[in-house]
Amino acid sequence: MSRFLLVVLPLQGHLYPMLAIGQELARAGHDVVWCGPENVLRPLVGPDATVHATGVRAYRRYDETGMAGLRALWDGYLLPFARFTLGPVDEAVALHRPDVVVTEQYALAGGLVAHRRGVRWATLCTGTLELTPPEDLPEFDDFVADRVARAVAMAGLPADAPVDPRFSPHLVIALMTRGLVGDAGLPDRCVLTGAALGPRPNAPGFPWHLWDHDRRHVLVTVGTLVGHMIGDFYERAAAVLAPLADEVQAVFVTSGVAAESFPDNAIVAELVPMLDLMPKLDAVVCHAGGAVNEALAFGVPMVVAPVRAEQVALARQVARSGAGVEVPILDVTVAELDAALRAVLDGPDHRDAARRIAAEFAAAGGAAAAAAHLVGLASGA
């Protein structure tokens, strides 16, 4: 048995993969300790799990995109979150004496504390931006290097400390496969595991009595954080889907959008049980957030309409792989969105590509493979 300390970033798309890996480790009999906000973790990990609470640092929604959005993310959330959690993470390492610290890539305190205390650690990359930044962000490398240096100084480490809290020198777990990243260079000791999916105790209910088994189904979602940045995208999606009502039933995740934006024939819900829905869907329209890996795991093709830089990076990978079509969320016309949706619904190429990625994900092993790599690290392999 090994002891693992899992340091989370308390945002849904970053938290669920860590949860799945923690479940695998616990199922194998290892001692798993969680570090993060108690009110976020407890409903997911249950009453008996050990949670070293960090308190809550509010996520400030921001409107900027591109490099401006990255500055807002780092300066408005990631660096303040690191500052806020350095003390609790240090306490957790001292108290629980883990064999391995497992930290979400943007939960910077995890890597910084592990390095400072000489504990082996692993990074979980739930997104692709840091691994394969878009070419249209030429300032990315210099900007991130500056913010990483600030985080290192914040942790009391010397400026020349050989640590980048985004990438562990011991193990980097990336939730993707070569079918997505292509021949891009990756960090040393990086393993590709595909999507890490597992049971979600907080999964919401769903009005299954409204489900029409005789129609195809399209999910439209922009997650929980960028609904204020999509303009009238839902109205345009509704204009595409309403005329298809005889053959396609739409499912809209509201994301704060007014109810009158949705077609009369659609199923509308504030939240949906994604892993229950995905096997039943024929296409997904999304902002290239966490839904991408969930859809690809089930071979569902997509229309991706990214909002922020991290979503642009993933959308480009989806489009290059053939598993989806990328459209500009603010500028795509109804006619263009209609053409994109019909392409993924009716043409076999995108579905075949999505199923090819799904097969890669399955072969890569997902959460079980990630857990096995962590156990290997703990044992010194």
C-alpha positions in Angstrom: 0.0 0.0 0.0 1.2 3.5 -0.9 0.0 6.8 0.4 -1.1 9.5 -2.1 -1.9 13.1 -1.5 -4.2 14.5 -4.3 -4.1 18.3 -4.6 -7.1 19.5 -6.7 -8.2 22.6 -8.6 -11.8 23.0 -7.5 -13.2 23.5 -11.0 -15.4 20.8 -12.4 -13.5 19.9 -15.6 -10.3 19.8 -13.7 -11.7 18.0 -10.6 -13.6 15.0 -12.2 -10.5 13.4 -13.8 -8.6 13.6 -10.5 -11.6 12.1 -8.8 -11.6 9.1 -11.2 -7.9 8.5 -10.6 -8.3 8.8 -6.8 -11.2 6.2 -7.0 -8.9 3.8 -8.9 -6.1 4.2 -6.3 -8.5 3.7 -3.4 -10.1 0.7 -5.1 -6.7 -0.9 -5.3 -6.2 -0.5 -1.6 -3.9 2.6 -1.5 -4.3 5.3 1.1 -5.7 8.4 -0.7 -5.8 11.8 1.0 -7.4 14.8 -0.6 -6.3 18.4 -0.4 -8.8 21.1 -1.4 -12.0 22.8 -0.3 -14.1 20.5 2.0 -17.4 21.7 0.6 -16.4 20.8 -2.9 -14.7 17.5 -2.2 -16.8 15.9 0.4 -19.9 15.3 -1.8 -17.6 13.6 -4.3 -15.3 11.5 -2.1 -17.8 10.5 0.6 -17.9 10.8 4.4 -15.0 8.4 5.1 -12.3 9.9 2.9 -9.6 12.0 4.4 -9.8 15.6 3.2 -7.2 18.1 4.3 -9.2 21.3 3.8 -7.8 24.4 2.1 -10.7 26.6 2.5 -12.4 28.2 -0.5 -10.9 30.7 -2.9 -13.6 32.1 -5.2 -13.1 31.8 -8.9 -13.6 35.2 -10.5 -15.3 35.0 -13.9 -13.5 37.1 -16.5 -14.5 38.3 -20.0 -11.2 38.5 -21.7 -10.0 36.0 -24.4 -6.7 35.2 -26.0 -3.6 36.5 -24.2 -5.7 38.9 -22.2 -7.7 36.0 -21.0 -4.6 34.1 -20.0 -3.4 37.1 -18.0 -6.8 37.2 -16.3 -6.6 33.5 -15.5 -3.1 33.6 -14.1 -3.2 36.9 -12.3 -6.8 36.7 -11.2 -7.1 33.1 -10.1 -4.1 30.7 -10.5 -1.5 32.8 -8.6 -3.9 33.9 -5.9 -5.1 30.3 -5.5 -1.5 29.2 -5.2 -0.8 31.8 -2.6 -4.0 30.8 -0.7 -3.2 27.1 -0.7 0.6 26.9 -0.2 0.2 26.8 3.6 -2.6 24.1 3.7 -0.8 22.0 1.1 2.4 22.2 3.1 0.5 21.2 6.3 -1.0 18.3 4.4 2.4 17.0 3.2 3.9 17.3 6.7 0.9 15.6 8.4 0.2 12.8 6.0 3.7 12.1 4.7 2.7 10.9 1.2 4.8 8.7 -0.9 3.6 10.7 -3.9 1.9 14.1 -4.3 -0.5 14.1 -7.3 -1.4 17.6 -8.3 -3.6 19.1 -11.0 -1.4 21.1 -13.3 -2.9 24.4 -12.3 -3.0 23.6 -8.6 0.5 25.1 -8.5 1.0 24.7 -4.8 1.1 21.0 -5.0 4.3 20.8 -7.2 5.9 23.7 -5.4 5.5 22.2 -1.9 6.5 18.7 -3.1 9.7 20.0 -4.6 10.5 22.1 -1.5 10.0 19.1 0.7 11.7 16.6 -1.5 8.6 14.4 -2.1 8.0 12.7 -5.4 5.2 14.2 -7.3 3.1 13.8 -10.4 1.3 16.4 -12.6 -2.2 15.7 -14.0 -2.8 17.7 -17.3 -6.5 17.9 -17.7 -6.2 20.3 -20.6 -3.8 20.7 -23.5 -2.9 24.4 -23.6 0.4 24.1 -21.7 1.4 21.0 -23.7 0.5 22.3 -27.1 -0.2 26.1 -27.1 -1.8 27.5 -30.2 0.6 29.1 -32.7 -1.5 32.4 -32.6 -0.3 33.1 -29.1 3.3 34.1 -29.7 3.6 35.7 -26.3 2.6 32.5 -24.5 6.0 31.0 -23.6 7.4 34.3 -22.2 4.3 35.2 -20.3 3.9 31.8 -18.7 7.6 31.6 -17.8 7.2 34.9 -16.0 4.1 33.7 -14.0 5.8 30.4 -13.1 8.8 32.4 -11.8 6.4 34.4 -9.6 4.9 31.2 -8.3 8.3 29.8 -7.5 9.3 33.0 -5.6 6.0 32.9 -3.8 6.9 29.5 -2.5 10.2 30.8 -1.1 12.3 29.0 -3.6 15.4 30.5 -5.3 14.9 32.0 -8.7 17.1 29.3 -10.2 15.2 26.4 -8.6 14.8 23.6 -11.1 11.1 23.4 -10.8 8.1 24.2 -13.1 4.9 23.3 -11.1 3.1 22.7 -14.4 5.3 19.7 -15.2 6.7 17.2 -12.7 10.2 15.9 -13.5 9.0 12.5 -12.1 5.7 11.9 -14.0 3.3 13.9 -16.2 -0.1 12.4 -16.9 -1.8 13.8 -19.9 -5.4 12.9 -20.6 -5.1 12.6 -24.4 -3.5 10.3 -27.0 -1.4 10.8 -30.1 -4.5 10.9 -32.2 -5.1 14.3 -30.7 -1.6 15.7 -30.0 0.0 14.4 -33.2 3.8 14.6 -33.3 4.0 17.5 -30.8 6.9 17.4 -28.4 5.9 16.5 -24.9 7.6 16.9 -21.5 10.0 14.2 -20.2 8.3 11.3 -18.4 4.9 12.2 -20.0 2.4 9.4 -20.4 -0.8 9.7 -22.5 -3.7 7.9 -20.8 -6.8 9.2 -22.6 -9.8 10.4 -20.7 -9.9 9.6 -17.0 -13.6 8.9 -16.3 -15.2 7.4 -13.2 -18.4 7.4 -11.1 -19.7 10.9 -10.1 -21.7 10.8 -6.9 -23.0 14.3 -7.5 -24.3 13.6 -11.0 -27.7 15.3 -11.5 -30.9 13.7 -12.5 -32.3 13.9 -16.0 -35.9 13.9 -17.3 -35.6 10.6 -19.2 -39.4 10.5 -19.6 -39.0 13.2 -22.2 -36.4 11.2 -24.2 -37.6 10.2 -27.7 -35.9 7.0 -28.6 -37.0 7.3 -32.3 -34.9 10.5 -32.9 -31.2 11.2 -33.0 -29.9 13.4 -30.2 -27.6 16.4 -30.0 -26.3 17.9 -26.8 -25.5 21.7 -26.7 -23.4 22.8 -23.8 -20.9 25.5 -23.0 -20.2 24.3 -19.4 -20.6 26.4 -16.3 -17.9 29.1 -16.6 -18.3 30.8 -20.0 -22.0 31.2 -20.5 -21.7 35.0 -20.1 -19.3 35.1 -23.1 -21.1 33.3 -25.8 -23.3 36.1 -27.1 -26.4 34.7 -28.8 -24.8 31.4 -29.7 -27.6 29.4 -28.1 -30.2 31.3 -30.2 -28.2 30.4 -33.3 -28.0 26.8 -32.3 -31.7 26.8 -31.6 -32.3 28.2 -35.1 -30.4 25.3 -36.5 -32.0 22.6 -34.4 -35.6 23.7 -34.4 -36.2 22.8 -38.1 -34.7 19.4 -37.5 -37.2 18.5 -34.7 -38.8 15.6 -36.6 -35.5 13.7 -36.7 -33.3 15.3 -34.0 -34.1 16.0 -30.4 -31.8 18.6 -28.8 -30.6 18.7 -25.2 -29.5 22.2 -24.0 -27.5 22.7 -20.8 -28.8 26.2 -19.8 -25.6 27.8 -18.6 -27.6 30.8 -17.4 -29.2 31.4 -20.8 -32.8 32.6 -20.7 -35.4 29.8 -21.3 -36.9 31.5 -24.3 -33.7 30.8 -26.2 -34.4 27.1 -26.5 -36.6 25.4 -29.1 -40.0 24.1 -27.8 -39.0 20.5 -28.7 -35.7 20.6 -26.8 -34.9 19.0 -23.4 -33.6 21.8 -21.2 -31.7 21.3 -18.0 -29.4 23.3 -15.8 -27.0 20.4 -15.5 -27.0 16.9 -17.0 -25.4 13.5 -16.1 -22.8 13.7 -18.9 -21.5 10.1 -18.6 -25.0 8.7 -18.8 -25.9 10.9 -21.8 -22.8 10.4 -23.9 -23.5 6.8 -25.1 -26.9 7.9 -26.3 -25.8 11.0 -28.3 -25.2 11.4 -32.0 -23.3 14.7 -31.8 -22.2 17.3 -29.3 -22.0 21.1 -29.8 -19.7 22.5 -27.1 -17.0 25.1 -26.2 -14.2 22.6 -26.2 -14.0 22.2 -22.4 -14.3 19.0 -20.4 -17.1 17.7 -22.6 -14.5 17.0 -25.3 -12.8 14.1 -23.6 -16.2 12.8 -22.4 -17.5 12.8 -26.0 -14.4 11.3 -27.5 -14.4 8.5 -24.9 -17.7 7.4 -26.4 -16.8 8.1 -30.0 -19.3 11.1 -30.4 -18.3 13.7 -33.0 -18.5 17.3 -32.2 -18.9 20.9 -33.3 -16.5 22.8 -31.1 -16.9 26.6 -30.6 -14.0 27.6 -28.3 -14.2 30.7 -26.1 -10.8 30.9 -24.3 -7.3 30.1 -25.2 -7.2 26.7 -23.5 -10.4 25.8 -25.4 -8.9 27.0 -28.7 -6.0 24.7 -28.2 -8.2 21.6 -27.6 -10.6 22.6 -30.4 -7.7 22.7 -32.9 -6.7 19.2 -31.9 -10.3 17.9 -32.3 -10.5 19.5 -35.8 -7.1 18.2 -36.9 -8.0 14.7 -35.7 -11.1 14.8 -37.8 -13.4 14.1 -34.9 -15.1 17.4 -35.1 -15.6 20.8 -36.8 -14.4 24.0 -35.3 -16.5 27.2 -35.6 -16.1 30.7 -34.1 -18.5 31.0 -31.2 -19.3 34.7 -31.6 -19.2 34.9 -35.4 -20.5 31.7 -36.8 -23.7 32.2 -38.8 -26.8 30.1 -38.6 -26.0 28.7 -42.0 -22.4 27.9 -41.1 -23.4 26.3 -37.8 -26.1 24.3 -39.7 -23.5 23.0 -42.2 -21.1 22.1 -39.4 -23.7 20.2 -37.4 -25.0 18.3 -40.5 -21.4 17.4 -41.3 -20.9 15.6 -37.9 -24.4 14.2 -37.8 -24.7 12.9 -41.4 -21.3 12.4 -42.7 -19.4 9.2 -41.7 -15.9 10.8 -41.6 -16.2 12.7 -38.3 -17.9 9.8 -36.6 -15.3 7.4 -37.8 -12.5 9.7 -36.5 -14.2 10.1 -33.1 -14.5 6.4 -32.8 -10.9 6.0 -33.7 -10.0 8.3 -30.9 -12.3 6.4 -28.6 -10.4 3.2 -29.4 -7.1 5.0 -28.7 -8.5 6.2 -25.3 -9.6 2.7 -24.4 -6.2 1.3 -25.3 -4.4 4.0 -23.3 -6.2 2.8 -20.2 -7.7 6.0 -18.8 -8.0 6.4 -15.0 -6.8 2.8 -14.3 -3.6 3.4 -16.4 -3.0 6.7 -14.7 -3.3 5.1 -11.3 -0.9 2.3 -12.3 1.7 4.9 -13.3 1.3 6.6 -10.0 1.7 3.3 -8.1 4.9 2.7 -10.1 6.2 6.1 -9.1 5.4 5.4 -5.5 7.3 2.1 -5.6 10.3 3.8 -7.2 9.8 2.3 -10.7 
